[in-house]
Every structure is written in C-alpha cells, then in structure tokens.
C-alpha cells in the first residue's frame, strides 16, 4: 500500500489557501473600505497585482504538471500519485481561473447593459 507524503499534502493545502486568499483579495472580501474612496487607484493596482500573481501561480502549476508528466513518461520517476496530484492541482487551478474569468465577463456585461 503506497504511503502518503504528508509534507506534500500540507504544501498543496498551503498553495490552495494562498490562492484562495489571493482570489478573496481580488474580490475585495475583507477590505476595510469596500466602497472605495481616496485610495481607489491604489486598490485598482492592487487588484491587478493580485490577479496577475494568481495567474502566475496557475501558470506555475501548469508548468509543474507538464514537467512531472514528462518525467514520468521518460521513466525518471515511478510515483504515479505525485504525477496525478500535480495534474489535479493544475486542473483545479485552471478551472478556478476560468470561473473567475466567467464571473468577471458576466459582471462586465451586466455593467455595460445598465442604462446611464
């Protein structure tokens, strides 16, 4: 029976928590002044930075998944669980990115269809 590497599971959990907090920051959840104000341009920059870092993290997960898969295909590693875990991490990250994109597009369409 294969053993579960607890440090890898904990690092995966930390990555998900980090990505979740980045998405929460991007959505403005937990901010002190959700209606904006004097620091709106600073918040807009922060949104862009948080979103860009979240996309970079998803890209990193995709690249890691590809590298681990190629390593398995070449026979350099035999840990299929690590390969599947990396692929699932990349898949979940990508799906979350798609959902955020869909919500942003929906919000944009709603705003654009509002009468002035």
N, C-alpha and C positions, 0 to 999 in steps of 0.2 A: 504494500500500500504506500503510495507516494506521500512524502511529508510536505506540510505546508510551511513555507518560509514566512514566519510572522513579521520579519522586518520588511519584507517586500509588500505584504498586505498593509502594514502600517504606513509605508511610504505612499502606496496607492491611495489610501484613505486621506492622507495629508494633501495629496495632489487634488483630490476631489473637493476637499474642504477649501483649499486655496482657490480653486476655480469657482466654486460656489460663492465664496466671499467676493471675488472679483466681479462676478455677474451681479451680485447684490449691490455692490458699489456702483456698477454701471447703471443699474436700475434706479439708484438713488434711495434704496431702502436703508433706513437707519441714519440718514443725514440729519443734521441739526435743523436746517432750514430748507425743507423740501420745495418751497415756493420760489426759491432763487433770491435775488436781491443784488447787493453790490458786487458779489463775487461770481456772477453768472458766467463771465468769460473764463474765469479760473475753473469753474465746475465743468464747462464745456471742454476745456483742455484736459481735465481730469478724466472725463468720460472717454475721450478719445484715447488717452493713455491706457486706461483700464481695458478698454475694448481691444486695443492693439496688443496689450500684453496677453489677454485671453486668447486672441488669435495666434499669437506666437506660441503659447503653450499647446494649443491644439495642433499646430504645425509640428512642434517638437514631438508630441505623442505619435503623430502620423509617421514621422521620420524614424522614430524609435521602433515602431511596429514593423516598418519595412526592413530595417536593419536586422531585427531579431528574426523575422521570417526568412530573409535571405540567408542568415547564418544557419538556421535550421535546415533549409533546403540544401546548403552546401555540406551539411553533416558536421558542422563545427560544434553544434550543441544538440543535446538529445532531450532537453527539458521542454516537452510539448506544452506543459502547463504554463511556463513562462511565455511561450510564444502566443498561446491563446489569451493569456492575461493582457499582454501588450496590445494584441489586436482588438480586444474588447475595450480597453481603455481608449484607444484611438477611435473606435466606433462610437462610444458614448460621448466623447468629446466632440466629434464631428456632428452627431445628431443634436447635441445641445446647441452647437453653433448654428445649425440650420434652424432650430426652433427660435433662437434669439433673432436671427435674420428675418424669419417669417413674421414674428411679432413686431419688429421694427418696421417692416414694409407695411403691415396692416395698420399700424399707428400712423405712418406717413400718409397712407391712402385716406384714412379717416380724417386726418387734419386737412388734407388737400380738398376733400369734398365738403368741408364745412363752409357755409355761406359767410361772407365777410360782412 
